[in-house]
Amino acid sequence: CLQASIASRQRRIEDAARLFERASALYQRVIELQPRDKLSHFNLGLALYSKAQLLSHSSLDKAAGLSDGASALTCYTRAADAFEECVRLEPSNRRASTYLSLCEEALDQIESRSGLRP
């Protein structure tokens, strides 16, 4: 029963991670067409940040054969880039600034644990 519960939770996490990745791809496409679209940069960052949170708080990285949070690291890095661009386009966007800070904190934590930061 416990094994089934764990497997079910893992599937839900994997499904959510795939949805965040699909959303990220769609926002990236919008950005390619409209590079100054602040909302798309913000939403791209939010989707990537959300996926990174899922990955860093689950065993999905290990299940996928990735060690030391490499997948979460990539998502946090990409999210930080998106939030940074959003802030560049709209310096008064406090939410984007806040999420950028959260990404940087998460990257610092990963780096201090594993030395993986690019």
N, C-alpha and C positions, 0 to 999 in steps of 0.2 A: 504494500500500500504506500509506504514512504517512497519507494523507488518510482512508482507511477506518478506520485505527486511531484517529485523532483523532475522527472522527465517532462511532465506537463508544463511545469514552470519554465524549464529550459526552452521548450518549443515556443511558449509565449514570448520569451525574451528574444529568441531568434526571429520570430515573426515581426516583433516591434522593431528590431534592428533593421530588418529588410525594408520595412515601411519608411523608416527614417532615411535610409539610403536612397530609396525611390524618390522621396520628397527632395532630398539633396540634389539628385540628378535633374529633377524638374526645375528647381530654383536656379541651378547652374545654367540650364538651357535658357531661361528667361534672362539671366545676367549676360549671357553671350549676345542675346538680341537687344537688350537694353542695359548696357553696362552702368548706367547712372541710376538705376532703380534701387533706391535706398532700402525699400521694404523687402525686396528680393534678397539683398545682401544680408539683411537682418534675419529673415526667415531661413536662409541657407545656414547661417551661423547657428540658429536655434535648433534646426534639425540635426546638424552635426554634433552640437553640444549634447543634445538629448541622447543621441546614439552613443556618444562617448560615456555619458553617465551610466547608461545601461551596461555597456561593456565593462566599465571599471568597477561596477558593483555586482558583477555576476562572474560566473566561471566560463563565460562564453569565449574569452580570449584563449583560455587553456584548452577548451573543447575544440576550438578551431585549430589547435596546434601552434598558436602564437604564444610566445613567452613574454613575461614581464610587461604586459599591457600594451604591446606594440600597436594593436588595432585601436585602442582607446587613445593612445598617443597621437596617431594619425588623425583621428576625428577631432581631438582637442586642437591640434595644430591648424587644421583646415577651418575649424569654427573660429579660432582666433583671427585668422586671415580675413574671414568674411565680416566679423564684427569690426575689425580694424578699418576695413574699406567702408563700412557703413558709417563709422565715426568720421572718417575722412570726408565723406560726402555730406554728412549732417553732424557737425561737431556738437550740437546741442542735444543729441540723442543720448540721454542718460542710461536708458536700458541697454543700448549697445555697449556703452562704456562699462557698465556693470558686468555684463556677460563677458566682455573682453578680459576684465580683471579676473573673473572666475576661471576662465580658460587658462590664463597665465598662472594662476595659483595651482590649478590641477596639473599643468605641465611641470611646474617646479616640483610638485610632490612626486610625480612620476620620475623626474630626473633624479631627485634625491634618493629615491628607492632603487633605481635601476641604471641610471646613467644612459638612458635611451634617447633623450631629447636630441633632435637633429641640430 
